[in-house]
Amino acid sequence: MRGYHDIGGLPLGPIDRTQHDYALWEKRVDAMLVLLSSKKLITTDELRLGIETLGADAYERLSYYERWIASIARALVDRGVITTDELGRRMADVSRRPQESA
């Protein structure tokens, strides 16, 4: 049975291969994954599993890097690196910061 994340071979139209600038937060998510991987706090398999088990609604609604950060957060909570309460407090702190530009 095909999972909601398995779109290989489906007729979804052409692939947009144009280069684009990444938002600052997307660059930070990428850097965070590199750092956490180097510290052995997340594996590629954990990242993929977290993305593949988001659920169909979340998978469709979230962007590429939003899926990454959701998976990273879940892995860190599962490993006990951060609690959901602490994560919520830190997210609230970040949301109160002035917007930054790339």
C-alpha positions in Angstrom: 0.0 0.0 0.0 1.3 3.5 -0.9 1.8 6.0 1.9 0.5 9.6 1.5 4.2 10.7 1.4 5.0 8.3 -1.5 4.4 10.3 -4.6 6.9 8.5 -6.9 5.4 7.9 -10.3 2.2 9.9 -9.7 1.2 12.5 -12.4 1.8 15.7 -10.4 3.0 18.0 -13.2 6.4 19.4 -14.1 9.1 19.9 -11.4 10.1 23.5 -10.8 13.9 23.4 -11.3 14.5 27.1 -11.0 16.9 28.3 -8.4 15.4 30.3 -5.5 16.6 32.1 -2.4 16.0 30.3 0.9 14.4 32.2 3.8 16.6 32.8 6.8 14.5 30.3 8.9 15.0 27.6 6.2 18.7 28.1 6.3 18.6 27.8 10.0 16.6 24.6 9.9 19.2 23.1 7.5 22.1 24.3 9.7 20.3 22.9 12.8 20.0 19.5 11.1 23.6 19.4 10.2 24.6 20.3 13.8 22.3 17.9 15.4 23.4 15.1 13.1 27.1 15.8 13.8 26.3 15.6 17.5 24.5 12.3 17.0 21.2 13.8 18.3 19.2 12.9 15.1 19.8 10.5 12.3 18.6 10.6 8.7 16.3 7.7 9.4 14.7 9.5 12.3 14.2 12.6 10.2 12.6 10.6 7.4 10.4 8.6 9.8 9.2 11.8 11.5 8.3 13.2 8.1 6.6 10.1 6.9 4.5 9.8 10.0 3.3 13.4 10.2 -0.1 12.3 8.9 -1.6 13.1 5.5 -3.1 16.5 6.5 0.1 17.9 8.1 2.2 16.5 5.3 0.1 18.3 2.6 -0.2 21.5 4.6 3.5 21.9 5.7 6.3 23.1 3.4 9.5 21.1 2.9 11.4 22.8 5.7 8.3 22.9 8.0 8.2 19.1 7.7 11.9 19.0 8.6 11.5 21.2 11.7 8.4 19.2 12.9 10.4 16.0 12.6 13.5 17.4 14.3 11.4 18.7 17.2 9.7 15.3 17.6 13.0 13.5 17.5 14.5 15.8 20.2 11.5 15.4 22.4 11.6 11.6 21.9 15.3 11.5 22.9 14.6 13.7 26.0 16.8 16.5 24.7 14.0 19.0 25.2 10.5 18.7 26.8 7.3 19.7 25.0 6.9 22.4 27.7 10.4 23.9 27.1 9.8 23.7 23.3 6.6 25.6 23.7 8.2 28.3 25.8 11.1 28.7 23.4 8.7 28.9 20.4 6.7 31.6 22.2 9.9 33.5 22.9 10.9 33.3 19.2 7.4 34.5 18.1 7.8 37.7 20.2 11.1 38.6 18.5 11.2 41.2 15.8 11.2 39.8 12.3 14.7 39.3 10.8 15.6 39.4 7.1 18.1 37.2 5.3 
